[in-house]
């Protein structure tokens, strides 16, 4: 219950900061909407109609009150309901983030466990090398390299576009593969490093030596004892990665022309559509806070000694 009460002020403070910073972005949306030839009287009337003539704090409370009622306003440029536009694209972004998280977790655990199972081997060297290199490669650069070789050179998968998994699972996996790899590679490297370090520390613990002395095989000791006790830092990494991936979709979705929230955010910034951008950021903030809350709950399940 204490964690739930902590979420409320954190949500209010972060939304206030984000709302204020978005309004401080250079550029007047009214001027962009009406054009350079608009008169000052017309500009003033439209600003009053949109509520942009009020102080920022008043605009924030009006927006927050409507948001609690499920109304995120209308787009300044298209007149579209912000909540319909955001939630219409939310599913696309979630599908991309989930697939990239599966790649990050599965790949990171594979490299880390392989490294521990075969210490000082070439597989251990590959895991350590990838764990260092993967975190240094920017996801947008990796995305362009993947498109250049796997799509344009070899023609294995399409370079752009998106098909929902409910429409065609085959086309979905073909279209989601490159952006998911580009989005999940750095997370895979981070999980590899953190899990490998945690398991190396656990493998030298007394209870592991006791398990070996009782006749436990290396496979059983690693999976039953070492992996379970080394998962706490991985859970933290997964929670952080989810928020990072949501932010990174802004770049990845633009490169691969995926109609998700990231692309919607980019278009809103270019059009100075502050209302739409505020809706996108609000949904992303709520998702990150919920994931952090779930991470804390999983922490307590994995280690009951943790008390918040």
C-alpha positions in Angstrom: 0.0 0.0 0.0 2.9 2.3 0.8 4.3 1.9 -2.7 0.9 2.7 -4.2 0.6 5.9 -2.2 4.1 6.8 -3.4 3.0 6.6 -7.0 0.4 9.4 -6.7 2.7 12.3 -5.8 5.4 11.0 -8.2 2.9 11.0 -11.0 1.7 14.5 -10.3 5.2 15.9 -10.1 6.5 14.3 -13.2 3.4 15.3 -15.2 3.7 18.9 -14.1 7.4 19.0 -15.1 6.8 17.4 -18.5 3.7 19.6 -19.1 5.7 22.8 -18.4 8.7 21.8 -20.4 6.6 20.9 -23.5 5.0 24.3 -23.4 8.5 25.9 -23.2 9.6 24.3 -26.5 10.4 27.1 -29.0 7.7 27.7 -31.5 4.1 29.0 -31.4 1.6 26.3 -32.5 -1.0 29.0 -33.2 1.4 30.8 -35.5 2.3 27.5 -37.3 -1.4 26.6 -37.6 -2.5 30.0 -39.0 0.6 30.8 -41.1 2.8 33.9 -41.3 0.1 36.1 -42.8 -2.3 35.8 -39.9 -3.3 39.0 -38.1 -2.6 39.5 -34.4 -6.3 39.7 -33.7 -6.9 36.2 -35.3 -3.9 34.8 -33.4 -5.2 36.2 -30.1 -8.7 34.7 -30.7 -7.3 31.3 -31.5 -5.0 31.4 -28.5 -8.0 32.2 -26.3 -10.1 29.5 -27.9 -7.4 26.9 -27.2 -6.8 28.1 -23.7 -3.1 29.1 -24.4 -3.6 32.6 -23.1 -3.9 31.3 -19.5 -0.9 30.9 -17.1 0.9 27.6 -17.4 -0.2 26.4 -14.0 -3.9 27.0 -14.9 -3.4 25.2 -18.2 -1.9 22.3 -16.3 -4.8 21.9 -13.8 -7.4 22.2 -16.6 -5.5 19.5 -18.5 -5.0 17.3 -15.5 -8.7 17.5 -14.5 -9.8 16.5 -18.0 -7.2 13.7 -18.1 -8.6 12.2 -14.9 -12.0 12.2 -16.7 -10.5 10.4 -19.6 -10.3 13.4 -21.9 -6.8 14.3 -23.1 -8.1 17.1 -25.4 -8.0 17.4 -29.1 -5.1 17.8 -31.5 -4.4 21.4 -32.4 -3.9 20.6 -36.0 -6.2 17.7 -36.9 -9.0 18.1 -34.3 -8.6 14.4 -33.5 -9.3 13.2 -30.0 -5.8 12.8 -28.4 -6.8 9.7 -26.3 -8.1 7.9 -29.4 -5.0 8.7 -31.4 -2.6 7.7 -28.6 -4.4 4.4 -27.6 -4.9 3.6 -31.3 -1.1 3.5 -31.6 -0.3 2.2 -28.2 -0.8 -1.4 -29.2 1.8 -1.1 -32.0 4.4 0.3 -29.6 3.6 -2.4 -27.0 4.1 -5.2 -29.5 7.4 -3.7 -30.5 8.6 -3.3 -26.9 7.5 -6.8 -25.9 9.3 -8.5 -28.8 12.4 -6.4 -28.1 12.3 -7.3 -24.4 12.0 -11.0 -25.2 15.1 -10.7 -27.4 16.9 -8.8 -24.6 16.0 -11.2 -21.8 16.3 -14.5 -23.7 19.6 -13.4 -25.4 21.1 -11.9 -22.3 20.3 -15.0 -20.2 21.7 -17.3 -22.9 25.0 -15.4 -23.1 25.4 -15.1 -19.4 24.6 -18.7 -18.5 26.7 -20.0 -21.4 29.6 -17.8 -20.1 29.2 -19.3 -16.6 28.8 -22.9 -17.8 31.9 -22.7 -20.0 34.3 -20.3 -18.1 37.4 -19.1 -19.9 36.2 -20.6 -23.2 35.7 -18.9 -26.5 32.0 -18.8 -25.6 32.8 -16.9 -22.5 35.0 -14.5 -24.5 32.1 -13.9 -27.0 29.7 -13.2 -24.1 32.1 -10.7 -22.5 32.9 -9.0 -25.8 29.2 -8.7 -26.7 28.4 -7.4 -23.2 30.8 -4.5 -23.7 30.3 -3.8 -27.4 26.5 -4.1 -27.3 26.1 -1.3 -24.8 28.3 1.0 -26.9 26.5 0.7 -30.3 23.7 3.3 -30.8 20.4 1.7 -31.7 19.8 4.0 -34.7 23.2 3.0 -36.2 22.4 -0.7 -35.7 19.0 -0.1 -37.2 20.5 1.3 -40.4 23.1 -1.4 -40.6 20.4 -4.1 -40.3 18.3 -2.5 -43.0 21.3 -2.1 -45.3 22.4 -5.8 -45.1 19.4 -7.9 -44.1 16.8 -6.0 -46.1 18.4 -4.1 -49.0 21.3 -6.5 -49.7 19.8 -9.9 -48.9 16.1 -9.1 -49.1 15.3 -11.4 -46.2 12.8 -9.1 -44.4 11.1 -5.8 -45.3 12.9 -2.5 -44.5 9.8 -0.6 -43.3 6.2 -1.1 -42.4 4.2 -2.9 -39.7 1.6 -5.6 -39.7 -0.3 -6.5 -36.5 0.1 -10.0 -35.1 -3.7 -10.4 -35.2 -3.8 -9.8 -38.9 -0.9 -12.0 -40.0 1.6 -13.6 -37.6 4.1 -14.3 -40.4 4.1 -10.8 -41.8 4.2 -9.5 -38.2 7.4 -11.3 -37.3 9.0 -10.4 -40.7 8.3 -6.7 -40.1 9.0 -6.6 -36.4 12.3 -8.5 -36.5 14.7 -5.8 -37.5 13.3 -3.0 -35.3 13.0 -5.4 -32.3 16.7 -6.4 -32.7 17.8 -2.8 -33.1 15.8 -1.9 -30.0 16.7 -5.0 -27.9 20.5 -5.4 -28.7 21.7 -2.9 -26.0 19.4 -4.4 -23.4 20.6 -7.9 -24.3 24.2 -6.7 -23.6 23.3 -5.1 -20.3 21.5 -8.2 -19.1 24.5 -10.3 -20.2 26.9 -8.2 -18.1 24.7 -7.8 -15.0 23.6 -11.5 -14.9 27.1 -12.8 -15.6 28.6 -10.7 -12.8 25.8 -11.6 -10.4 26.2 -15.3 -11.1 30.0 -15.2 -10.8 29.5 -13.8 -7.3 26.9 -16.4 -6.4 29.0 -19.3 -7.7 31.7 -18.5 -5.1 29.1 -18.5 -2.2 29.2 -21.2 0.5 25.8 -22.6 -0.4 26.9 -23.3 -4.0 30.0 -25.2 -2.7 27.6 -27.1 -0.3 25.4 -28.1 -3.3 28.4 -29.4 -5.2 29.5 -31.4 -2.1 26.1 -33.0 -2.0 26.7 -34.4 -5.5 24.7 -31.8 -7.4 25.6 -31.6 -11.1 26.9 -28.3 -12.6 23.8 -27.9 -14.6 21.5 -28.3 -11.5 23.7 -26.0 -9.4 23.7 -23.2 -12.0 19.9 -23.3 -12.8 18.5 -24.2 -9.4 20.8 -22.3 -7.1 22.9 -19.7 -8.9 20.4 -18.4 -11.4 17.6 -17.9 -8.9 19.8 -16.0 -6.5 21.3 -13.8 -9.2 18.0 -12.7 -10.7 17.5 -9.6 -8.5 19.8 -7.3 -10.4 18.3 -8.6 -13.7 14.8 -7.7 -12.5 16.1 -4.1 -11.8 17.7 -4.0 -15.3 14.5 -5.2 -17.0 12.4 -2.5 -15.2 14.9 0.2 -16.4 15.1 -1.2 -19.9 11.4 -1.0 -20.3 11.4 2.7 -19.8 14.5 3.1 -22.0 12.8 1.2 -24.8 9.7 3.3 -24.7 11.9 6.4 -25.2 13.9 4.7 -27.9 10.8 3.9 -29.9 10.8 7.5 -31.0 13.9 6.9 -33.1 13.3 3.3 -34.1 9.7 3.8 -35.2 10.7 6.7 -37.3 13.5 4.7 -39.1 11.3 1.7 -39.8 8.0 3.7 -40.5 6.1 2.0 -37.7 2.9 3.8 -36.8 3.3 3.7 -33.1 3.5 6.3 -30.3 7.1 7.1 -31.0 6.3 8.2 -34.5 3.3 10.1 -33.2 5.5 11.9 -30.8 7.9 12.9 -33.6 5.1 14.2 -35.8 3.7 16.2 -32.8 7.0 17.8 -32.2 7.5 18.8 -35.8 4.0 20.2 -36.0 4.2 21.9 -32.6 1.1 19.9 -31.6 1.6 20.3 -27.9 -1.8 18.8 -27.0 -1.0 15.5 -28.8 2.6 15.4 -27.4 1.3 15.9 -23.8 -1.0 12.9 -24.3 1.8 10.7 -25.6 4.2 11.7 -22.8 1.5 11.2 -20.1 0.8 7.6 -21.3 4.5 6.8 -21.4 5.0 8.2 -17.9 2.1 6.1 -16.5 3.4 3.0 -18.2 6.9 3.5 -16.8 5.6 4.1 -13.3 3.4 1.0 -13.4 6.4 -1.1 -14.6 8.5 0.2 -11.7 5.7 -0.7 -9.3 5.5 -4.3 -10.8 9.3 -4.5 -10.5 9.1 -3.7 -6.8 6.5 -6.4 -6.4 8.6 -9.0 -8.2 11.5 -8.0 -6.0 9.6 -8.8 -2.9 8.4 -12.1 -4.4 12.0 -13.2 -5.3 13.4 -12.1 -1.9 10.8 -11.9 0.9 13.5 -10.2 3.1 13.1 -7.0 1.2 10.8 -4.6 3.1 9.8 -1.2 1.6 
